[in-house]
Amino acid sequence: DSQDEGIIDGAMKLIKDYEEIYSRTIETSELYKLNHGNLEKADGGLYSYKITDTLADILDKGLYYSNLSGGKFDITVAPITTQWDFTSEDAVIPEKNDLEAALPLVNYQNMLLEDNTVTFRKKGMEVDLGAIAKGYIADKVKEYLLEKGVESAMINLGGNILVVGKKP
């Protein structure tokens, strides 16, 4: 409901900033670095890493939903999902043996989050935020818009849609 392009620019910047943290495929993102063991090591174990508040917040929420669902939703599913290379134009169907070999790495209970430290209990564990990140980012964009006085908006992040207020 606002014609202020600065608000839209700010929302787009916020989305880009979150993508640069939560993306599993952008090599400079914090999540990518976590998944590849390229973050600063932390006390707590061989596979313990220091992370920012921003990444810790969404991981905390992901672990909450993983626990709430008893593992039916599991943010440590990346060793399975990466086998499908969804970003490629050539579809890849993983071999059954490869999927079975990756299954022991998928278990949110083997990922610990304490303050700003993530510890994986097994080598090769990785996080995939694809099932939660867009909704989380949409919520953050909504908060931003409301702070800017916007009373009506539609946020569409590639099929994840969140509306604010009523249709003007």
C-alpha positions in Angstrom: 0.0 0.0 0.0 3.0 2.3 -0.2 4.6 3.9 -3.3 7.9 4.3 -1.5 10.4 2.4 -3.6 12.9 2.7 -0.8 10.7 0.3 1.2 10.7 -2.2 -1.6 14.4 -1.8 -2.1 14.9 -2.4 1.6 12.8 -5.6 1.5 14.7 -6.9 -1.5 18.0 -6.2 0.2 16.8 -8.1 3.3 15.9 -11.1 1.2 19.3 -11.0 -0.5 21.1 -10.7 2.8 19.2 -13.8 4.2 19.9 -15.7 1.0 23.6 -15.0 1.4 23.5 -16.7 4.8 21.0 -19.5 4.3 21.8 -20.8 0.8 23.0 -24.3 0.6 24.5 -23.7 -2.9 26.1 -20.3 -2.8 29.7 -21.0 -1.9 30.1 -17.8 0.1 27.0 -18.3 2.3 27.4 -19.2 5.9 25.3 -22.4 5.6 27.4 -23.6 2.7 30.6 -23.0 4.8 29.0 -24.8 7.7 28.1 -27.8 5.6 31.6 -28.0 4.2 33.4 -27.4 7.5 34.8 -24.0 6.4 33.7 -22.0 9.5 35.8 -21.2 12.5 36.1 -24.3 14.8 34.5 -24.1 18.2 35.0 -25.9 21.5 32.7 -28.9 21.8 33.9 -31.5 19.4 35.7 -32.3 16.2 32.8 -31.1 14.1 31.9 -28.0 16.1 31.6 -24.6 14.4 30.9 -21.0 15.4 27.9 -19.4 13.7 26.2 -16.0 13.7 23.1 -15.1 15.6 21.2 -15.0 12.3 22.0 -18.6 11.3 21.6 -19.8 14.9 18.0 -18.4 15.0 16.8 -20.3 12.0 18.7 -23.5 13.0 17.0 -23.3 16.4 13.6 -23.1 14.7 14.5 -25.9 12.3 15.5 -28.1 15.2 12.3 -27.2 17.1 10.2 -28.4 14.1 12.4 -31.4 13.6 11.8 -32.4 17.3 8.1 -31.5 17.2 7.5 -33.8 14.2 9.6 -36.6 15.7 12.0 -36.3 12.7 9.4 -36.4 10.0 10.7 -32.9 9.2 14.5 -33.0 9.5 16.9 -30.1 8.7 19.8 -32.6 8.5 18.4 -34.1 5.3 21.1 -32.4 3.0 23.1 -35.6 2.5 20.0 -37.0 0.8 18.7 -33.9 -1.1 22.1 -33.0 -2.5 22.1 -36.3 -4.5 19.4 -34.9 -6.7 21.2 -31.8 -8.0 17.9 -29.8 -8.3 19.8 -26.8 -9.8 21.1 -28.8 -12.8 19.2 -28.9 -16.1 19.9 -32.6 -16.3 17.8 -34.6 -13.9 19.8 -36.9 -11.7 18.2 -39.9 -10.0 20.5 -41.1 -7.2 21.6 -44.7 -6.9 19.8 -46.7 -4.2 23.1 -47.6 -2.6 24.2 -43.9 -2.4 20.9 -43.0 -0.7 21.2 -45.8 1.8 24.8 -44.8 2.5 23.7 -41.3 3.3 20.8 -42.2 5.5 22.9 -42.6 8.7 23.9 -38.9 8.3 20.3 -37.7 8.5 19.2 -37.3 12.1 18.5 -34.0 13.7 19.3 -35.5 17.1 22.9 -35.8 16.0 23.1 -32.0 15.6 23.6 -29.9 18.7 23.0 -26.1 18.9 24.2 -24.3 21.9 24.3 -20.5 21.7 26.3 -19.8 18.6 27.9 -23.2 18.3 26.8 -26.1 16.0 28.1 -29.5 16.6 27.6 -32.5 14.3 28.0 -35.8 15.9 28.9 -37.5 12.6 31.3 -36.5 9.9 29.5 -35.7 6.7 26.3 -34.3 8.3 24.9 -31.2 6.6 21.9 -28.9 6.9 19.2 -28.1 4.3 17.0 -25.2 5.1 15.0 -25.4 1.9 11.8 -26.4 3.6 11.9 -23.6 6.2 14.0 -20.7 4.9 11.5 -19.0 2.5 8.8 -18.9 5.1 11.2 -17.6 7.7 12.4 -14.9 5.4 8.9 -14.0 4.4 8.1 -13.5 8.2 11.2 -11.3 8.5 10.1 -9.2 5.4 6.7 -8.9 7.0 8.2 -7.6 10.2 10.3 -5.1 8.2 7.3 -3.8 6.2 5.2 -3.4 9.4 8.1 -1.4 11.0 8.0 0.9 7.9 4.3 1.5 8.4 3.1 -0.7 5.5 -0.5 -1.9 6.3 -1.1 -4.0 3.2 1.3 -6.2 1.2 1.8 -9.5 -0.6 5.1 -11.2 -0.2 5.8 -13.9 -2.8 9.1 -15.8 -2.5 8.9 -18.2 -5.4 5.6 -19.8 -4.4 5.8 -19.1 -0.7 3.2 -16.4 -0.3 2.5 -14.3 2.8 0.0 -11.5 3.0 -0.2 -8.5 5.3 -3.4 -6.7 6.1 -6.3 -6.4 3.6 -6.5 -5.8 -0.1 -6.4 -2.0 -0.6 
